[in-house]
Amino acid sequence: MIKLKSLLTEVIACGECLSYAYKFAIRSLKKKNVKITYGTVQNKWISNNKRYNHAWVEDGNKVKDWQTMEAGASKYAGKGWPIKEFYKFWNVKNEKKYAPLEVIQNYAKHKSIMGWDWK
């Protein structure tokens, strides 16, 4: 029998962060304070200290990601995280930031919305 806890710790990212970040890039072409960021995150409570790839949007001084903006129930749901708090809580590493136009150009070049620098 498969236990829910084992499923949650094995598969955290479902890929919605990628489509959320890409759609945000398309809607934000003229915004100068928006960066689409790809990196790795980890949290001892949610990911059992496992590091995984993630994509999010930095819009001014807020981090907006799919889990927070669309599926979240945290105190930041619908508003976004303060950047410093997001980076600390999620132990962000290996982040690479792109302007919205760069995201669209990378999609055209690679035919993928995946993190182009992810190994």
N, CA, C and O atoms as a printed pandas DataFrame, in Angstrom:
     atom_number atom_name residue_name chain_id  residue_number  x_coord  y_coord  z_coord
0              1         N          MET        A               1    0.824   -1.173    0.000
1              2        CA          MET        A               1    0.000    0.000    0.000
2              3         C          MET        A               1    0.878    1.250    0.000
3              4         O          MET        A               1    1.844    1.330    0.759
4              5         N          ILE        A               2    0.546    2.226   -0.848
5              6        CA          ILE        A               2    1.314    3.464   -0.940
6              7         C          ILE        A               2    0.818    4.442    0.111
7              8         O          ILE        A               2   -0.380    4.699    0.228
8              9         N          LYS        A               3    1.755    4.977    0.869
9             10        CA          LYS        A               3    1.398    5.933    1.908
10            11         C          LYS        A               3    1.549    7.351    1.384
11            12         O          LYS        A               3    2.492    7.647    0.650
12            13         N          LEU        A               4    0.641    8.216    1.751
13            14        CA          LEU        A               4    0.650    9.590    1.288
14            15         C          LEU        A               4    1.948   10.296    1.643
15            16         O          LEU        A               4    2.493   11.027    0.817
16            17         N          LYS        A               5    2.453   10.095    2.843
17            18        CA          LYS        A               5    3.682   10.771    3.257
18            19         C          LYS        A               5    4.849   10.412    2.349
19            20         O          LYS        A               5    5.648   11.286    2.012
20            21         N          SER        A               6    4.971    9.153    1.945
21            22        CA          SER        A               6    6.066    8.774    1.069
22            23         C          SER        A               6    5.924    9.410   -0.304
23            24         O          SER        A               6    6.925    9.763   -0.928
24            25         N          LEU        A               7    4.705    9.560   -0.779
25            26        CA          LEU        A               7    4.496   10.231   -2.061
26            27         C          LEU        A               7    4.885   11.696   -1.979
27            28         O          LEU        A               7    5.513   12.223   -2.897
28            29         N          LEU        A               8    4.522   12.350   -0.904
29            30        CA          LEU        A               8    4.819   13.765   -0.760
30            31         C          LEU        A               8    6.308   14.030   -0.625
31            32         O          LEU        A               8    6.788   15.061   -1.096
32            33         N          THR        A               9    7.042   13.140   -0.002
33            34        CA          THR        A               9    8.470   13.364    0.144
34            35         C          THR        A               9    9.248   12.937   -1.088
35            36         O          THR        A               9   10.360   13.419   -1.304
36            37         N          GLU        A              10    8.701   12.059   -1.890
37            38        CA          GLU        A              10    9.405   11.652   -3.098
38            39         C          GLU        A              10    9.210   12.635   -4.235
39            40         O          GLU        A              10   10.161   12.936   -4.956
40            41         N          VAL        A              11    8.025   13.132   -4.409
41            42        CA          VAL        A              11    7.732   14.018   -5.530
42            43         C          VAL        A              11    7.164   15.311   -4.987
43            44         O          VAL        A              11    6.015   15.363   -4.549
44            45         N          ILE        A              12    7.969   16.346   -5.016
45            46        CA          ILE        A              12    7.526   17.630   -4.498
46            47         C          ILE        A              12    7.093   18.531   -5.644
47            48         O          ILE        A              12    5.972   19.039   -5.660
48            49         N          ALA        A              13    7.966   18.718   -6.574
49            50        CA          ALA        A              13    7.660   19.611   -7.688
50            51         C          ALA        A              13    6.816   18.888   -8.722
51            52         O          ALA        A              13    7.099   17.751   -9.098
52            53         N          CYS        A              14    5.791   19.560   -9.164
53            54        CA          CYS        A              14    4.924   18.939  -10.157
54            55         C          CYS        A              14    5.061   19.623  -11.509
55            56         O          CYS        A              14    4.393   19.224  -12.463
56            57         N          GLY        A              15    5.902   20.634  -11.616
57            58        CA          GLY        A              15    6.117   21.292  -12.893
58            59         C          GLY        A              15    5.262   22.515  -13.122
59            60         O          GLY        A              15    5.483   23.235  -14.096
60            61         N          GLU        A              16    4.293   22.780  -12.263
61            62        CA          GLU        A              16    3.449   23.957  -12.444
62            63         C          GLU        A              16    4.226   25.249  -12.265
63            64         O          GLU        A              16    3.835   26.285  -12.803
64            65         N          CYS        A              17    5.315   25.204  -11.521
65            66        CA          CYS        A              17    6.113   26.412  -11.333
66            67         C          CYS        A              17    6.666   26.904  -12.662
67            68         O          CYS        A              17    6.790   28.110  -12.878
68            69         N          LEU        A              18    7.001   25.975  -13.555
69            70        CA          LEU        A              18    7.559   26.356  -14.854
70            71         C          LEU        A              18    6.543   27.077  -15.723
71            72         O          LEU        A              18    6.848   28.121  -16.299
72            73         N          SER        A              19    5.344   26.531  -15.823
73            74        CA          SER        A              19    4.333   27.188  -16.656
74            75         C          SER        A              19    3.893   28.509  -16.025
75            76         O          SER        A              19    3.623   29.471  -16.744
76            77         N          TYR        A              20    3.818   28.571  -14.702
77            78        CA          TYR        A              20    3.463   29.817  -14.030
78            79         C          TYR        A              20    4.499   30.900  -14.352
79            80         O          TYR        A              20    4.135   32.020  -14.709
80            81         N          ALA        A              21    5.779   30.572  -14.225
81            82        CA          ALA        A              21    6.845   31.540  -14.483
82            83         C          ALA        A              21    6.857   31.974  -15.951
83            84         O          ALA        A              21    7.054   33.152  -16.249
84            85         N          TYR        A              22    6.649   31.030  -16.860
85            86        CA          TYR        A              22    6.643   31.366  -18.290
86            87         C          TYR        A              22    5.464   32.291  -18.626
87            88         O          TYR        A              22    5.638   33.286  -19.330
88            89         N          LYS        A              23    4.283   31.967  -18.132
89            90        CA          LYS        A              23    3.109   32.823  -18.392
90            91         C          LYS        A              23    3.299   34.213  -17.788
91            92         O          LYS        A              23    2.894   35.211  -18.385
92            93         N          PHE        A              24    3.904   34.279  -16.624
93            94        CA          PHE        A              24    4.170   35.567  -15.990
94            95         C          PHE        A              24    5.134   36.374  -16.854
95            96         O          PHE        A              24    4.977   37.588  -16.990
96            97         N          ALA        A              25    6.126   35.710  -17.437
97            98        CA          ALA        A              25    7.079   36.388  -18.317
98            99         C          ALA        A              25    6.362   36.999  -19.515
99           100         O          ALA        A              25    6.626   38.144  -19.883
100          101         N          ILE        A              26    5.468   36.246  -20.115
101          102        CA          ILE        A              26    4.729   36.747  -21.279
102          103         C          ILE        A              26    3.916   37.989  -20.910
103          104         O          ILE        A              26    3.868   38.952  -21.676
104          105         N          ARG        A              27    3.286   37.967  -19.749
105          106        CA          ARG        A              27    2.463   39.099  -19.320
106          107         C          ARG        A              27    3.291   40.285  -18.822
107          108         O          ARG        A              27    2.744   41.361  -18.583
108          109         N          SER        A              28    4.600   40.098  -18.664
109          110        CA          SER        A              28    5.435   41.127  -18.031
110          111         C          SER        A              28    6.532   41.661  -18.940
111          112         O          SER        A              28    7.531   42.189  -18.452
112          113         N          LEU        A              29    6.369   41.534  -20.231
113          114        CA          LEU        A              29    7.432   41.943  -21.156
114          115         C          LEU        A              29    7.886   43.388  -20.965
115          116         O          LEU        A              29    9.067   43.686  -21.143
116          117         N          LYS        A              30    7.003   44.261  -20.620
117          118        CA          LYS        A              30    7.354   45.679  -20.502
118          119         C          LYS        A              30    7.754   46.091  -19.089
119          120         O          LYS        A              30    8.116   47.245  -18.858
120          121         N          LYS        A              31    7.692   45.167  -18.159
121          122        CA          LYS        A              31    8.056   45.487  -16.779
122          123         C          LYS        A              31    9.555   45.314  -16.573
123          124         O          LYS        A              31   10.115   44.271  -16.910
124          125         N          LYS        A              32   10.200   46.325  -16.023
125          126        CA          LYS        A              32   11.650   46.269  -15.810
126          127         C          LYS        A              32   12.026   45.638  -14.476
127          128         O          LYS        A              32   13.162   45.200  -14.300
128          129         N          ASN        A              33   11.090   45.586  -13.537
129          130        CA          ASN        A              33   11.420   45.067  -12.208
130          131         C          ASN        A              33   11.038   43.603  -12.035
131          132         O          ASN        A              33   10.985   43.112  -10.907
132          133         N          VAL        A              34   10.771   42.895  -13.138
133          134        CA          VAL        A              34   10.402   41.476  -13.070
134          135         C          VAL        A              34   11.569   40.614  -13.546
135          136         O          VAL        A              34   12.155   40.864  -14.600
136          137         N          LYS        A              35   11.890   39.607  -12.759
137          138        CA          LYS        A              35   12.896   38.606  -13.136
138          139         C          LYS        A              35   12.284   37.227  -12.942
139          140         O          LYS        A              35   11.634   36.958  -11.932
140          141         N          ILE        A              36   12.496   36.373  -13.905
141          142        CA          ILE        A              36   12.093   34.976  -13.782
142          143         C          ILE        A              36   13.335   34.241  -13.301
143          144         O          ILE        A              36   14.393   34.321  -13.926
144          145         N          THR        A              37   13.207   33.532  -12.197
145          146        CA          THR        A              37   14.374   32.919  -11.559
146          147         C          THR        A              37   14.220   31.405  -11.518
147          148         O          THR        A              37   13.168   30.873  -11.167
148          149         N          TYR        A              38   15.305   30.731  -11.888
149          150        CA          TYR        A              38   15.396   29.270  -11.822
150          151         C          TYR        A              38   16.506   28.953  -10.840
151          152         O          TYR        A              38   17.582   29.547  -10.902
152          153         N          GLY        A              39   16.251   28.024   -9.938
153          154        CA          GLY        A              39   17.258   27.648   -8.965
154          155         C          GLY        A              39   16.870   26.363   -8.269
155          156         O          GLY        A              39   15.975   25.640   -8.707
156          157         N          THR        A              40   17.566   26.094   -7.168
157          158        CA          THR        A              40   17.218   24.928   -6.360
158          159         C          THR        A              40   16.787   25.411   -4.984
159          160         O          THR        A              40   17.288   26.412   -4.470
160          161         N          VAL        A              41   15.848   24.678   -4.400
161          162        CA          VAL        A              41   15.328   25.019   -3.078
162          163         C          VAL        A              41   15.291   23.766   -2.206
163          164         O          VAL        A              41   15.313   22.640   -2.702
164          165         N          GLN        A              42   15.236   23.995   -0.901
165          166        CA          GLN        A              42   15.122   22.885    0.049
166          167         C          GLN        A              42   14.558   23.430    1.347
167          168         O          GLN        A              42   14.778   24.587    1.704
168          169         N          ASN        A              43   13.836   22.584    2.037
169          170        CA          ASN        A              43   13.241   22.955    3.311
170          171         C          ASN        A              43   13.091   21.686    4.132
171          172         O          ASN        A              43   12.589   20.677    3.637
172          173         N          LYS        A              44   13.522   21.733    5.380
173          174        CA          LYS        A              44   13.516   20.502    6.182
174          175         C          LYS        A              44   12.120   19.984    6.479
175          176         O          LYS        A              44   11.952   18.784    6.699
176          177         N          TRP        A              45   11.109   20.852    6.495
177          178        CA          TRP        A              45    9.764   20.393    6.822
178          179         C          TRP        A              45    9.010   19.896    5.594
179          180         O          TRP        A              45    8.259   18.923    5.675
180          181         N          ILE        A              46    9.205   20.546    4.484
181          182        CA          ILE        A              46    8.407   20.233    3.303
182          183         C          ILE        A              46    9.109   19.244    2.376
183          184         O          ILE        A              46    8.481   18.320    1.860
184          185         N          SER        A              47   10.395   19.435    2.167
185          186        CA          SER        A              47   11.105   18.552    1.228
186          187         C          SER        A              47   11.989   17.537    1.933
187          188         O          SER        A              47   12.774   16.843    1.286
188          189         N          ASN        A              48   11.869   17.442    3.265
189          190        CA          ASN        A              48   12.683   16.499    4.028
190          191         C          ASN        A              48   14.171   16.693    3.739
191          192         O          ASN        A              48   14.936   15.733    3.647
192          193         N          ASN        A              49   14.554   17.956    3.599
193          194        CA          ASN        A              49   15.931   18.371    3.307
194          195         C          ASN        A              49   16.433   17.970    1.924
195          196         O          ASN        A              49   17.623   18.110    1.642
196          197         N          LYS        A              50   15.567   17.482    1.071
197          198        CA          LYS        A              50   15.983   17.186   -0.299
198          199         C          LYS        A              50   15.929   18.473   -1.114
199          200         O          LYS        A              50   15.001   19.269   -0.974
200          201         N          ARG        A              51   16.916   18.665   -1.953
201          202        CA          ARG        A              51   16.989   19.852   -2.811
202          203         C          ARG        A              51   16.345   19.513   -4.144
203          204         O          ARG        A              51   16.560   18.430   -4.688
204          205         N          TYR        A              52   15.555   20.444   -4.670
205          206        CA          TYR        A              52   14.930   20.217   -5.964
206          207         C          TYR        A              52   14.884   21.505   -6.778
207          208         O          TYR        A              52   14.969   22.605   -6.232
208          209         N          ASN        A              53   14.748   21.350   -8.087
209          210        CA          ASN        A              53   14.679   22.474   -9.001
210          211         C          ASN        A              53   13.346   23.189   -8.835
211          212         O          ASN        A              53   12.314   22.569   -8.581
212          213         N          HIS        A              54   13.394   24.507   -8.984
213          214        CA          HIS        A              54   12.175   25.298   -8.844
214          215         C          HIS        A              54   12.317   26.569   -9.679
215          216         O          HIS        A              54   13.427   27.045   -9.918
216          217         N          ALA        A              55   11.187   27.110  -10.117
217          218        CA          ALA        A              55   11.153   28.380  -10.842
218          219         C          ALA        A              55   10.180   29.309  -10.129
219          220         O          ALA        A              55    9.139   28.876   -9.637
220          221         N          TRP        A              56   10.529   30.589  -10.079
221          222        CA          TRP        A              56    9.666   31.568   -9.449
222          223         C          TRP        A              56    9.873   32.925  -10.104
223          224         O          TRP        A              56   10.771   33.103  -10.927
224          225         N          VAL        A              57    9.039   33.866   -9.732
225          226        CA          VAL        A              57    9.077   35.217  -10.285
226          227         C          VAL        A              57    9.474   36.173   -9.176
227          228         O          VAL        A              57    8.957   36.094   -8.062
228          229         N          GLU        A              58   10.389   37.072   -9.481
229          230        CA          GLU        A              58   10.712   38.159   -8.570
230          231         C          GLU        A              58   10.125   39.423   -9.185
231          232         O          GLU        A              58   10.598   39.915  -10.209
232          233         N          ASP        A              59    9.099   39.929   -8.545
233          234        CA          ASP        A              59    8.353   41.086   -9.034
234          235         C          ASP        A              59    8.523   42.202   -8.007
235          236         O          ASP        A              59    7.845   42.232   -6.980
236          237         N          GLY        A              60    9.437   43.111   -8.305
237          238        CA          GLY        A              60    9.769   44.143   -7.325
238          239         C          GLY        A              60   10.437   43.506   -6.130
239          240         O          GLY        A              60   11.472   42.858   -6.279
240          241         N          ASN        A              61    9.872   43.673   -4.946
241          242        CA          ASN        A              61   10.468   43.106   -3.737
242          243         C          ASN        A              61    9.723   41.855   -3.256
243          244         O          ASN        A              61    9.860   41.459   -2.098
244          245         N          LYS        A              62    8.941   41.238   -4.137
245          246        CA          LYS        A              62    8.170   40.033   -3.792
246          247         C          LYS        A              62    8.561   38.863   -4.679
247          248         O          LYS        A              62    8.905   39.032   -5.848
248          249         N          VAL        A              63    8.499   37.670   -4.095
249          250        CA          VAL        A              63    8.642   36.429   -4.853
250          251         C          VAL        A              63    7.254   35.858   -5.040
251          252         O          VAL        A              63    6.503   35.675   -4.083
252          253         N          LYS        A              64    6.927   35.579   -6.292
253          254        CA          LYS        A              64    5.640   34.969   -6.622
254          255         C          LYS        A              64    5.935   33.635   -7.290
255          256         O          LYS        A              64    6.632   33.576   -8.303
256          257         N          ASP        A              65    5.408   32.583   -6.724
257          258        CA          ASP        A              65    5.558   31.264   -7.343
258          259         C          ASP        A              65    4.202   30.588   -7.365
259          260         O          ASP        A              65    3.268   31.023   -6.692
260          261         N          TRP        A              66    4.103   29.537   -8.130
261          262        CA          TRP        A              66    2.815   28.877   -8.319
262          263         C          TRP        A              66    2.213   28.428   -6.997
263          264         O          TRP        A              66    1.022   28.620   -6.754
264          265         N          GLN        A              67    3.032   27.835   -6.149
265          266        CA          GLN        A              67    2.524   27.300   -4.898
266          267         C          GLN        A              67    1.941   28.403   -4.011
267          268         O          GLN        A              67    0.936   28.190   -3.333
268          269         N          THR        A              68    2.563   29.562   -4.016
269          270        CA          THR        A              68    2.102   30.665   -3.180
270          271         C          THR        A              68    0.922   31.402   -3.804
271          272         O          THR        A              68   -0.043   31.735   -3.116
272          273         N          MET        A              69    1.000   31.653   -5.091
273          274        CA          MET        A              69    0.011   32.515   -5.731
274          275         C          MET        A              69   -1.245   31.766   -6.178
275          276         O          MET        A              69   -2.328   32.349   -6.214
276          277         N          GLU        A              70   -1.114   30.494   -6.514
277          278        CA          GLU        A              70   -2.247   29.751   -7.055
278          279         C          GLU        A              70   -2.753   28.656   -6.113
279          280         O          GLU        A              70   -3.958   28.418   -6.025
280          281         N          ALA        A              71   -1.839   27.999   -5.415
281          282        CA          ALA        A              71   -2.245   26.842   -4.612
282          283         C          ALA        A              71   -1.962   27.024   -3.126
283          284         O          ALA        A              71   -2.205   26.111   -2.337
284          285         N          GLY        A              72   -1.463   28.168   -2.740
285          286        CA          GLY        A              72   -0.995   28.337   -1.379
286          287         C          GLY        A              72   -2.067   28.673   -0.359
287          288         O          GLY        A              72   -3.107   29.251   -0.675
288          289         N          ALA        A              73   -1.783   28.297    0.847
289          290        CA          ALA        A              73   -2.655   28.624    1.965
290          291         C          ALA        A              73   -1.857   29.337    3.055
291          292         O          ALA        A              73   -2.348   29.514    4.170
292          293         N          SER        A              74   -0.639   29.743    2.738
293          294        CA          SER        A              74    0.213   30.399    3.735
294          295         C          SER        A              74   -0.207   31.862    3.888
295          296         O          SER        A              74   -1.115   32.343    3.209
296          297         N          LYS        A              75    0.471   32.544    4.786
297          298        CA          LYS        A              75    0.166   33.960    4.995
298          299         C          LYS        A              75    0.550   34.815    3.790
299          300         O          LYS        A              75    0.160   35.980    3.713
300          301         N          TYR        A              76    1.314   34.248    2.844
301          302        CA          TYR        A              76    1.708   34.978    1.642
302          303         C          TYR        A              76    0.854   34.633    0.426
303          304         O          TYR        A              76    1.095   35.143   -0.668
304          305         N          ALA        A              77   -0.122   33.788    0.610
305          306        CA          ALA        A              77   -0.974   33.358   -0.501
306          307         C          ALA        A              77   -1.597   34.569   -1.195
307          308         O          ALA        A              77   -2.207   35.430   -0.560
308          309         N          GLY        A              78   -1.428   34.608   -2.504
309          310        CA          GLY        A              78   -2.005   35.681   -3.302
310          311         C          GLY        A              78   -1.241   36.984   -3.273
311          312         O          GLY        A              78   -1.517   37.876   -4.075
312          313         N          LYS        A              79   -0.270   37.119   -2.354
313          314        CA          LYS        A              79    0.487   38.363   -2.219
314          315         C          LYS        A              79    1.942   38.207   -2.632
315          316         O          LYS        A              79    2.546   39.146   -3.151
316          317         N          GLY        A              80    2.500   37.044   -2.409
317          318        CA          GLY        A              80    3.920   36.829   -2.652
318          319         C          GLY        A              80    4.737   36.955   -1.379
319          320         O          GLY        A              80    4.324   37.598   -0.414
320          321         N          TRP        A              81    5.906   36.327   -1.396
321          322        CA          TRP        A              81    6.834   36.342   -0.262
322          323         C          TRP        A              81    7.740   37.569   -0.344
323          324         O          TRP        A              81    8.076   38.000   -1.447
324          325         N          PRO        A              82    8.141   38.138    0.777
325          326        CA          PRO        A              82    9.263   39.079    0.749
326          327         C          PRO        A              82   10.505   38.301    0.270
327          328         O          PRO        A              82   10.740   37.179    0.717
328          329         N          ILE        A              83   11.281   38.886   -0.621
329          330        CA          ILE        A              83   12.396   38.159   -1.253
330          331         C          ILE        A              83   13.347   37.556   -0.216
331          332         O          ILE        A              83   13.664   36.369   -0.290
332          333         N          LYS        A              84   13.802   38.353    0.741
333          334        CA          LYS        A              84   14.770   37.840    1.729
334          335         C          LYS        A              84   14.196   36.661    2.510
335          336         O          LYS        A              84   14.908   35.697    2.791
336          337         N          GLU        A              85   12.942   36.731    2.853
337          338        CA          GLU        A              85   12.324   35.646    3.624
338          339         C          GLU        A              85   12.203   34.373    2.781
339          340         O          GLU        A              85   12.454   33.276    3.280
340          341         N          PHE        A              86   11.824   34.511    1.516
341          342        CA          PHE        A              86   11.725   33.363    0.616
342          343         C          PHE        A              86   13.080   32.667    0.491
343          344         O          PHE        A              86   13.170   31.447    0.625
344          345         N          TYR        A              87   14.131   33.448    0.236
345          346        CA          TYR        A              87   15.468   32.873    0.052
346          347         C          TYR        A              87   15.946   32.175    1.328
347          348         O          TYR        A              87   16.576   31.120    1.259
348          349         N          LYS        A              88   15.656   32.747    2.460
349          350        CA          LYS        A              88   16.076   32.124    3.727
350          351         C          LYS        A              88   15.271   30.861    4.020
351          352         O          LYS        A              88   15.848   29.818    4.327
352          353         N          PHE        A              89   13.941   30.944    3.929
353          354        CA          PHE        A              89   13.078   29.812    4.250
354          355         C          PHE        A              89   13.337   28.629    3.318
355          356         O          PHE        A              89   13.381   27.483    3.765
356          357         N          TRP        A              90   13.507   28.904    2.032
357          358        CA          TRP        A              90   13.669   27.833    1.046
358          359         C          TRP        A              90   15.134   27.498    0.761
359          360         O          TRP        A              90   15.407   26.639   -0.077
360          361         N          ASN        A              91   16.076   28.149    1.430
361          362        CA          ASN        A              91   17.500   27.861    1.264
362          363         C          ASN        A              91   17.860   27.817   -0.228
363          364         O          ASN        A              91   18.358   26.809   -0.730
364          365         N          VAL        A              92   17.600   28.913   -0.912
365          366        CA          VAL        A              92   17.811   29.013   -2.366
366          367         C          VAL        A              92   19.291   28.922   -2.703
367          368         O          VAL        A              92   20.138   29.526   -2.043
368          369         N          LYS        A              93   19.583   28.151   -3.749
369          370        CA          LYS        A              93   20.956   28.036   -4.265
370          371         C          LYS        A              93   20.904   27.982   -5.788
371          372         O          LYS        A              93   19.866   27.683   -6.378
372          373         N          ASN        A              94   22.030   28.272   -6.407
373          374        CA          ASN        A              94   22.224   28.139   -7.855
374          375         C          ASN        A              94   21.180   28.904   -8.667
375          376         O          ASN        A              94   20.771   28.464   -9.742
376          377         N          GLU        A              95   20.756   30.050   -8.144
377          378        CA          GLU        A              95   19.722   30.768   -8.872
378          379         C          GLU        A              95   20.287   31.502  -10.086
379          380         O          GLU        A              95   21.401   32.027  -10.063
380          381         N          LYS        A              96   19.494   31.520  -11.124
381          382        CA          LYS        A              96   19.818   32.215  -12.380
382          383         C          LYS        A              96   18.603   33.046  -12.741
383          384         O          LYS        A              96   17.495   32.518  -12.847
384          385         N          LYS        A              97   18.802   34.347  -12.931
385          386        CA          LYS        A              97   17.689   35.262  -13.178
386          387         C          LYS        A              97   17.664   35.700  -14.636
387          388         O          LYS        A              97   18.700   35.960  -15.248
388          389         N          TYR        A              98   16.441   35.776  -15.175
389          390        CA          TYR        A              98   16.237   36.175  -16.558
390          391         C          TYR        A              98   15.193   37.273  -16.639
391          392         O          TYR        A              98   14.226   37.283  -15.876
392          393         N          ALA        A              99   15.392   38.193  -17.563
393          394        CA          ALA        A              99   14.351   39.158  -17.895
394          395         C          ALA        A              99   13.256   38.409  -18.650
395          396         O          ALA        A              99   13.535   37.380  -19.265
396          397         N          PRO        A             100   12.020   38.901  -18.617
397          398        CA          PRO        A             100   10.939   38.205  -19.325
398          399         C          PRO        A             100   11.253   37.912  -20.796
399          400         O          PRO        A             100   10.949   36.822  -21.281
400          401         N          LEU        A             101   11.847   38.851  -21.501
401          402        CA          LEU        A             101   12.172   38.621  -22.913
402          403         C          LEU        A             101   13.177   37.486  -23.075
403          404         O          LEU        A             101   13.070   36.697  -24.014
404          405         N          GLU        A             102   14.151   37.395  -22.173
405          406        CA          GLU        A             102   15.127   36.295  -22.237
406          407         C          GLU        A             102   14.453   34.937  -22.073
407          408         O          GLU        A             102   14.846   33.968  -22.722
408          409         N          VAL        A             103   13.448   34.860  -21.216
409          410        CA          VAL        A             103   12.715   33.607  -21.007
410          411         C          VAL        A             103   12.027   33.186  -22.306
411          412         O          VAL        A             103   12.083   32.021  -22.699
412          413         N          ILE        A             104   11.391   34.128  -22.953
413          414        CA          ILE        A             104   10.691   33.836  -24.208
414          415         C          ILE        A             104   11.684   33.445  -25.299
415          416         O          ILE        A             104   11.417   32.527  -26.075
416          417         N          GLN        A             105   12.811   34.121  -25.367
417          418        CA          GLN        A             105   13.846   33.782  -26.352
418          419         C          GLN        A             105   14.437   32.401  -26.081
419          420         O          GLN        A             105   14.690   31.643  -27.017
420          421         N          ASN        A             106   14.658   32.068  -24.811
421          422        CA          ASN        A             106   15.168   30.732  -24.474
422          423         C          ASN        A             106   14.162   29.647  -24.837
423          424         O          ASN        A             106   14.546   28.570  -25.292
424          425         N          TYR        A             107   12.879   29.925  -24.638
425          426        CA          TYR        A             107   11.860   28.963  -25.049
426          427         C          TYR        A             107   11.913   28.741  -26.564
427          428         O          TYR        A             107   11.853   27.604  -27.033
428          429         N          ALA        A             108   12.026   29.825  -27.319
429          430        CA          ALA        A             108   12.093   29.710  -28.782
430          431         C          ALA        A             108   13.336   28.926  -29.216
431          432         O          ALA        A             108   13.279   28.144  -30.165
432          433         N          LYS        A             109   14.428   29.130  -28.538
433          434        CA          LYS        A             109   15.688   28.457  -28.886
434          435         C          LYS        A             109   15.689   26.981  -28.492
435          436         O          LYS        A             109   16.105   26.128  -29.277
436          437         N          HIS        A             110   15.225   26.680  -27.276
437          438        CA          HIS        A             110   15.325   25.321  -26.727
438          439         C          HIS        A             110   14.035   24.508  -26.826
439          440         O          HIS        A             110   14.036   23.303  -26.576
440          441         N          LYS        A             111   12.941   25.167  -27.190
441          442        CA          LYS        A             111   11.620   24.506  -27.288
442          443         C          LYS        A             111   11.216   23.869  -25.959
443          444         O          LYS        A             111   10.604   22.802  -25.925
444          445         N          SER        A             112   11.569   24.541  -24.877
445          446        CA          SER        A             112   11.277   24.031  -23.540
446          447         C          SER        A             112   11.199   25.192  -22.562
447          448         O          SER        A             112   11.901   26.191  -22.717
448          449         N          ILE        A             113   10.343   25.057  -21.553
449          450        CA          ILE        A             113   10.303   26.057  -20.482
450          451         C          ILE        A             113   11.091   25.599  -19.264
451          452         O          ILE        A             113   11.062   26.253  -18.221
452          453         N          MET        A             114   11.787   24.486  -19.389
453          454        CA          MET        A             114   12.608   23.982  -18.286
454          455         C          MET        A             114   13.723   24.979  -17.986
455          456         O          MET        A             114   14.036   25.836  -18.812
456          457         N          GLY        A             115   14.313   24.865  -16.816
457          458        CA          GLY        A             115   15.470   25.693  -16.483
458          459         C          GLY        A             115   16.616   25.328  -17.414
459          460         O          GLY        A             115   17.117   24.204  -17.373
460          461         N          TRP        A             116   17.020   26.245  -18.230
461          462        CA          TRP        A             116   17.983   25.939  -19.294
462          463         C          TRP        A             116   19.361   25.655  -18.748
463          464         O          TRP        A             116   20.188   25.055  -19.434
464          465         N          ASP        A             117   19.619   26.072  -17.536
465          466        CA          ASP        A             117   20.917   25.817  -16.930
466          467         C          ASP        A             117   20.879   24.674  -15.913
467          468         O          ASP        A             117   21.897   24.347  -15.302
468          469         N          TRP        A             118   19.702   24.071  -15.735
469          470        CA          TRP        A             118   19.610   22.956  -14.797
470          471         C          TRP        A             118   20.414   21.780  -15.326
471          472         O          TRP        A             118   20.391   21.471  -16.517
472          473         N          LYS        A             119   21.119   21.137  -14.419
473          474        CA          LYS        A             119   21.931   19.968  -14.823
474          475         C          LYS        A             119   21.204   18.701  -14.491
475          476         O          LYS        A             119   21.714   17.611  -14.750
